Amino acid sequence: MAKKRASSKSASSAKGSGSWLMILLVLTVLAAITGGGFGFYMVATVERAVDEKKKGEQDKTSQVLKYSGDMAIKGLAPVVTNLSGSAETWIRLESSIVFTNGSMQNPDVMAAEIRQDVLAYLRTLTLPQIEGASGLHHLREDLNERAQMRSKGLVRELIVETLVVQ
């Protein structure tokens, strides 16, 4: 009788471990299906986002350009000077002017006059006035305003190409 009980215990434990294996197998298959479905969902989401970004970039390129085809650009000679209040702090500015082609009698003379105005203006600045993004923005606005006043509105913009403070 003891042998019968022992064999029935091993049979029931074999059935119990078989049911656990079956549950584990079902959960593994379910996890694989869920993971695959989530992967396909993520791929579709990323593809949709990339398509929307490409569409947005195409819309940006179709915007109206700031300047028309009849614009000309003239590079100014580099301006090197020290800043106000410190003989040891130097600034070097390379810039260009944008104007309508044919609007100026002699663009070289106008460029030289604007360069002299830029030089005079830079000599009045102190280092804290041009620090940071807002300082650079104000400098750019002031230089544009001076160039437009000197040229009586013929210069559309003064472009700051490089600015080095040392």
C-alpha positions as CSV (number, residue, x, y, z in Angstrom):
1,M,0.0,0.0,0.0
2,A,2.8,2.3,0.7
3,K,4.2,1.6,-2.8
4,K,0.8,2.5,-4.3
5,R,0.7,5.9,-2.4
6,A,4.3,6.7,-3.5
7,S,3.5,6.0,-7.2
8,S,0.3,8.0,-7.1
9,K,2.2,10.9,-5.5
10,S,4.8,10.9,-8.3
11,A,2.1,10.6,-10.9
12,S,0.3,13.6,-9.5
13,S,3.5,15.6,-9.2
14,A,4.2,14.7,-12.9
15,K,0.8,16.0,-13.8
16,G,1.3,19.1,-11.7
17,S,4.7,19.9,-13.3
18,G,3.2,19.3,-16.7
19,S,0.4,21.8,-16.1
20,W,3.0,24.3,-14.9
21,L,5.0,23.8,-18.1
22,M,1.8,24.3,-20.1
23,I,1.1,27.5,-18.3
24,L,4.6,28.7,-18.8
25,L,4.5,27.8,-22.5
26,V,1.2,29.7,-23.0
27,L,2.5,32.8,-21.2
28,T,5.7,32.7,-23.3
29,V,3.7,32.6,-26.5
30,L,1.4,35.4,-25.2
31,A,4.4,37.5,-24.3
32,A,6.0,37.0,-27.8
33,I,2.8,37.9,-29.5
34,T,2.3,41.1,-27.3
35,G,6.0,42.1,-27.9
36,G,5.7,41.6,-31.6
37,G,2.5,43.6,-31.8
38,F,4.0,46.4,-29.7
39,G,7.1,46.4,-32.0
40,F,4.9,46.8,-35.1
41,Y,3.0,49.6,-33.4
42,M,6.2,51.5,-32.6
43,V,7.6,51.1,-36.1
44,A,4.3,52.5,-37.6
45,T,4.5,55.4,-35.1
46,V,8.1,56.3,-36.0
47,E,7.4,56.0,-39.8
48,R,4.4,58.4,-39.3
49,A,6.5,60.9,-37.4
50,V,9.2,60.8,-40.1
51,D,6.7,61.3,-42.8
52,E,5.2,64.3,-41.0
53,K,8.7,65.8,-40.5
54,K,9.5,65.4,-44.2
55,K,6.2,67.1,-45.1
56,G,7.0,70.0,-42.7
57,E,10.4,70.4,-44.2
58,Q,8.9,70.6,-47.7
59,D,6.5,73.3,-46.5
60,K,9.4,75.3,-45.1
61,T,11.3,75.2,-48.4
62,S,8.2,76.5,-50.3
63,Q,8.1,79.7,-48.2
64,V,8.9,83.0,-49.8
65,L,12.6,83.9,-49.6
66,K,13.7,87.1,-47.8
67,Y,15.7,88.4,-50.7
68,S,14.9,88.3,-54.4
69,G,17.3,87.5,-57.2
70,D,18.4,91.1,-57.8
71,M,20.2,91.4,-54.5
72,A,24.0,91.8,-54.2
73,I,26.3,91.2,-51.4
74,K,29.5,93.1,-50.7
75,G,32.0,92.0,-48.1
76,L,33.5,94.6,-45.8
77,A,37.1,94.6,-44.8
78,P,37.6,93.1,-41.3
79,V,37.3,95.6,-38.4
80,V,39.9,95.1,-35.6
81,T,39.8,97.5,-32.6
82,N,39.9,97.5,-28.8
83,L,36.7,97.9,-26.8
84,S,36.0,100.9,-24.7
85,G,37.2,100.8,-21.1
86,S,39.9,98.2,-21.7
87,A,43.0,98.5,-23.9
88,E,43.5,94.7,-23.5
89,T,40.1,93.6,-24.9
90,W,40.1,93.4,-28.7
91,I,37.3,92.7,-31.1
92,R,37.5,91.5,-34.7
93,L,34.3,91.7,-36.8
94,E,33.9,90.5,-40.4
95,S,30.7,91.4,-42.1
96,S,28.9,92.0,-45.4
97,I,26.2,94.3,-46.6
98,V,23.2,93.2,-48.7
99,F,21.7,95.7,-51.2
100,T,19.7,95.8,-54.4
101,N,21.9,95.4,-57.4
102,G,22.3,98.7,-59.2
103,S,20.9,100.8,-56.5
104,M,24.2,102.3,-55.4
105,Q,26.5,104.4,-57.7
106,N,29.6,103.0,-56.1
107,P,29.2,100.1,-53.6
108,D,32.9,100.1,-52.7
109,V,32.7,103.7,-51.4
110,M,29.5,102.9,-49.5
111,A,31.1,99.7,-48.0
112,A,34.2,101.8,-46.8
113,E,31.9,104.4,-45.2
114,I,29.9,101.7,-43.4
115,R,33.1,100.0,-42.3
116,Q,34.2,103.3,-40.7
117,D,30.9,103.7,-38.9
118,V,31.2,100.1,-37.6
119,L,34.7,100.8,-36.4
120,A,33.6,104.0,-34.6
121,Y,30.6,102.2,-33.0
122,L,32.7,99.2,-31.8
123,R,35.2,101.5,-30.1
124,T,32.3,102.8,-27.9
125,L,31.2,99.3,-26.7
126,T,32.2,97.6,-23.5
127,L,32.5,93.8,-23.0
128,P,29.3,93.4,-20.9
129,Q,27.3,95.1,-23.7
130,I,28.0,92.3,-26.2
131,E,28.0,89.3,-23.9
132,G,25.5,86.6,-24.4
133,A,22.8,86.0,-27.0
134,S,20.9,89.2,-26.3
135,G,24.1,91.3,-26.5
136,L,24.9,89.8,-29.9
137,H,21.3,90.4,-31.0
138,H,21.5,94.1,-29.9
139,L,24.8,94.5,-31.6
140,R,23.4,93.1,-34.8
141,E,20.4,95.4,-34.7
142,D,22.6,98.5,-34.0
143,L,24.9,97.7,-36.8
144,N,22.0,97.2,-39.2
145,E,20.5,100.5,-38.2
146,R,23.8,102.3,-38.7
147,A,24.3,100.7,-42.1
148,Q,20.8,101.7,-43.2
149,M,21.2,105.3,-42.0
150,R,24.6,105.7,-43.7
151,S,23.3,104.4,-47.0
152,K,19.9,106.2,-46.7
153,G,18.0,102.9,-46.8
154,L,19.8,101.4,-49.8
155,V,21.5,98.7,-47.6
156,R,18.9,96.0,-46.7
157,E,21.0,94.3,-44.0
158,L,24.4,94.1,-42.5
159,I,25.4,90.4,-42.0
160,V,27.8,89.6,-39.2
161,E,29.9,86.8,-40.5
162,T,32.4,86.4,-37.7
163,L,32.9,88.1,-34.4
164,V,35.9,87.4,-32.1
165,V,36.5,89.0,-28.8
166,Q,39.8,88.5,-27.2
